Structures are given as C-alpha cells and as structure tokens.
C-alpha cells in the first residue's frame, strides 16, 4: 500500500466517523445537540493551539488562550439555551472579541513593565494570543447563528461543501496532479497542492453542491432570497475559494510553528484544528454576509 493510498483510506475512515457523529446529532435534532457539537470542536481546537504553542515554546499568553477559548463557546451555548436571538449572540461575539483583545494587550504590557519582556517578544506574544482565539475558534463560532436562526441545514450544507472542496482536491491531486501543469498551486505554503487538484475539485464540488442544495435547503430568507438552485450556483464558487484560503491559512500557521498536524485525533486529517480551519472561513463569511445585506438596504 502506497503512502498516498494509506492516507486516503485513513481520511476516508475519519470522515465516515465524523459524518456518523454529525448524522447522530441531526437525528437527535435538538438545538442543544448542535451547540454541544460546535462547543466540543472549539474546546478541542483551543487545547491544540495551547499544546502547539507550549511545545514550540512560543511567547503567547497560553493561560489566557486556554481560559478565554474554553469560556467563550460555553457562554455561547448558555446564551443559546437562554433563547437569545441571533442578533444578541452576534453582539456578544463582537463584545467578547473586543474584551479578549484588550486583555491580551494589557497582560503583555504588564509583562514588559514587570516581567522584563522586550517589545518584540511582547508584540509577537500578543499577535499569537489573538490569532489562537480568532482562528479558527471565534470564526467557527458563527455556526451558532445558524442554530438560533433555525437554519441548521444551511450550516450543514455550508460545512459539507467546504469539506468537499478539500476531499476532491486531494482525490483529483492523486489522480491528475502534475500531469498537465508542472507549477504547484501553493509551492511554499502547501507544496503538495496542485493546480489539477484545485481545478478538478472546483468542478466536482460545484456539481455536487447543486443537488445537495436541492435536497437540504428549502427556500428561506437565509438563502439571500434565492431559490436553492440559484443559491448553490451563485455562492458555491465563492465558498470554494474561501475554503482553499482557509485551508492554506491553517497550513501557514503549522508551517510557522514547524508542526505537521495540530494533533493526531483524526488519522489522515490531523487534529480538530485541521478539520475546522476551512469551515471557519466559509461560515463566518456567510453569516456576516447575512448580517450586512439588511444594513445595506437601509
């Protein structure tokens, strides 16, 4: 068995297990079930950030990352259970980010004045602390808005389209990578990505997203006033590009920290960070889009 085949089989097994967990959550069909699943993903990702930064002896404020990253999704779940509206939850999300940012700076300033930390180290520590919270935990938490809007099937469709882009890029890359275009798609950040993989995935993902939208998505305001068919044809190309960027952003971070995977929980995939890196881009973009469009019409 070749290494590529082994990785593909491991990815397939991990994907089937994850889809089984997601399917069980959907079968339960209770808002608290969806919220707990999102919370678990955020908690595990925060732990992976904490561990990666600790192993590489980075200067980030790891206690703040752990406490802030764990408290945040739990508070969102509590707010959702308290029947808070999506607009109220969104306000909380922004307020929490502001408070976390201020605290991250203040703690580094104290370390400069009373801990002997130099400015360059404090600046690097502040940046890493903020990034460890924002990406992908804070961005991924936009999935909570889909629960409060009773649009969980829209969240499911967004996640499936996002992950399909990664899966089909891997398959297309194995089958056709380097046969037609010698230059790599991302030679420095992700050297294994090929143009054939990306282009093949773009075509297959768009073809798969269309019937999936017809099946999963009834017409609603959350579809930007479009029918499921038109919605899929319009938004899938944008989601695909964002998914690729989200995946590359995760690769950039791991390359910067000199780690291959964020964890080993998911064979063939890595850690939870590796699982939600691209959905954090697509989900946050889409639900921000839903919030901005009504404001633009005022």
N, C-alpha and C positions, 0 to 999 in steps of 0.2 A: 504494500500500500504506500503510495507516494505521500509526502508531507501535505501537499495541496488537497488530496483526497481525504486524508485523515482530518484536516482542519475543516473541510466542508461537511463531513459526517458529524463532527463534534458540534459545529454551528447548527446543523440541522436538528440534532438532538436537543440542544439548548433551546432552540427556537420552538420546537414542539412542546417542551416542558413549559416554557413561558406562555405560549398560546393556551395551554391547558389551564394554567393559573388564571389567565385573563378570561378564558371561557367560563371557568367556575365563578368568577366574580360577576360576569354578565348574567349567568344563570341565576345567581342569587338576586341580582337586580335590585340591590338596596344602595342608596347613596353612600351610606357609611362604609360599605364594602369597597366601592371605588376610592373613597377618600383614604381608607386604610392602605390600599394598594399603592397609591401615589405617595403616601406618607412613608411607607416602608422603603420605596425606591429612593426617596430623598434622604432618609436616615442612613441607609447603607452607602449612598454616594458621599455623604458628608464624612462618614467614617473612612472611606477610601482616600478622600482628599487628606484627612488628618494623618493617615498612615503613610501616604506617599511623601508628604512634607516632612514628617518625622524621620523617615528612613533616609531622606536626602539632606537632612539637617538644614532645612530652609529656615529663614528668619520670620516666617509668617506667625501670626498670633494664633497658635493652634488651639488654646483653650477657648478663645472667642469663636473660632470656626466651629468647634465641636458643639459648644453650648448654643450659639446662635443658629447654626444649621439644624440642630435637633429640635430646638424650641419652636422654630418657625413653622414647619409643617404640622406639628401638633396643635399649635394655636389656630392654624387654618382649618384643621379638622374640627376643632371645638367650635369655631365660628360657623362652619357649615352645618354642624349638628344643631346649632342655635338658630338655624333658618335665616342666617344673614343673607342679604341679596348679593348678587354678583358685583354690583357697583360698590357695596360696602366692603366686600372682600378685596376688591381691587384697590380701594383706598387704603385698606390695612396693609396690603402687599407693598405699596409705594412707601407708606409711613415706616414700615419695618426696615425697608432698604435704606431709607434716609438715616434712621436711628443706628443701624448697623454700620453705615459708612462713617458717621460722626464718631462712634465709639472706636472704630478701627483706627482712625487718625489720632484720637485723644490718647489711646493706650500706647501708641508708638511715640507720641510726643513725650509722655512721661518716661518712656524707656530711654529717650535721648537725654532728658534732663537729669534723671536719677539712676539710670542703668548703664550709662556710658556708651550707649549705642550711637554710632555715627549716622550722619544724614542719609548717606547712600543706602546703608543697611536698613534704616527705618523706612525709607521710601519703598525699597524692594519688599519689605515685610508687609507694609500697608497694601501694596498692589496685590500681593499674593493672597492676603487675607480677604480682600474684597472679591477677587476672582474666584476663590474657593467657595464663596457663598453664592455669587451671582450665576456662575456657570458650573454645572447645569442646574443646581437646586432651585434657585429663585426663578430662573426661566422655566423650568419644568413645572413649577407650581401653578402656572397658568392653566394647567389641566383642571384645577379645582373649579375654575369658572365654568367649564363645560358641565360640571355636576350641578352647580346651582342654577344653571340655565336649562336643566333637563335636556342637555344635548350630549349625553354620554356617547351616543352612537356616532356623533360627529367627531368627538375625541378619538374614538376607536378608529374611525376612517382615517383621520389625520396621522395617527400613530402607524397604522398598517401601511399607508402609502409611504411614509417616511422610512420605515424599516425595509419595505420592498426595494426602495432605491439602493440600499446598501447590499441586500441579498443578491439582487440581479446584477449589480455591478461586480460582485465577487464572481458569480457564475459566468457572466459574459467575459470577464477578465481571464478566467481559466480557459475558456473555450477559444477566445479570439485575441487575447492580449498580446500586443506586439507584432501581430501578423500583417497589419496594414499600416499602422502608424508607429514609427520607431520611438518618437519622443514620448516620454512619460507624461501623464496628466499633471502630476504633482511631484516633480523629481526630487525636491528637497523635503517637503513636509511628509509626504506619503509615497515613497518611491514605487510601491507595488501597484499603485493605481494607474490604469492605462486608459487611453482615450477610447479604445474599443469597449472596455468595461463600462465607462461612463455613458457613452452613446448608446450601447446596447441596453443598458439599464434604463436610460431615459425613454426609449421606445417601449420596452416591456412594461415599465411602471405605469406609463400613461395608458397603455392598453388594458392593464389590469385594474387601474383605478376607476375606469368608467363603469364597468358592470358592478363593481363593488359599491360605487356611489348609488347606482340604481337600486341595489338590494338593501343597503343600510340606511340611506338618507331620505327621509320624507321631506317634502318642501317645507321650509321654515324661514323665519327672518334670519336665523343664524347662517343660512346659506347665501347671504347677501341679496336676498330677494330673487335668486335664480333657481331654475329647476335643477334637480340633482345632476342631470346630464350636462347641462351648460356649465354648472358649477364645477364639475370634475374637469371638463375640457379647459376651463379658464384658470383654475387655481393649481392643478397638478404640476404644470411646468415650473411654477414659482416655488412650490413646496419641494420639488426635486432639487432645484438649485440651492435652496436653503439647507436641505438635508445634507448635500455634499459639503457645503461650507461648515455645517455643524460638526460633521464627522472630521473634517480637516482641522477644525479648531481643537477638537479633542486630541488629535494626533500631534498638533503643535505643542500642546501642554505636556503630553507624555514625552515628547522629544526634548522639550526644555528641561524636564525633570529627569531625563535619561532612564525612563522606565518603559517596558514593552507594553504591559497592560496595567490597568488600575487595580486589578485583583484577579483572582482565579476561581471565583464563584461559578462562572459560566464558561465551561470548556468550549474553546473555539472562538469565544467572544471576548472574554476577559472578565471585567468586573461590571457592576451596575453603572458606573460612570461611562463605560464603553457602550452600554446599552441605551442610555438616555441622552447621550451627547447630541445627536442629531434631532430627536424629538423636541429637545429644549429650544432649538431654533424655530422649528416649524409651529409648535403650539403657541409659543409666546408671540410670534409674528401674527398668527391668525387671530388670536383673541384680542390683541392690540388693535388689529385692523377692524374688528367688530366694534371696539370702543370708539375708534376715531371717526368712522363713517358717519354716525349720527351727529357728531360735533361739526363735521364738515358741511352738513346740510343746514346748520343754524344760520 
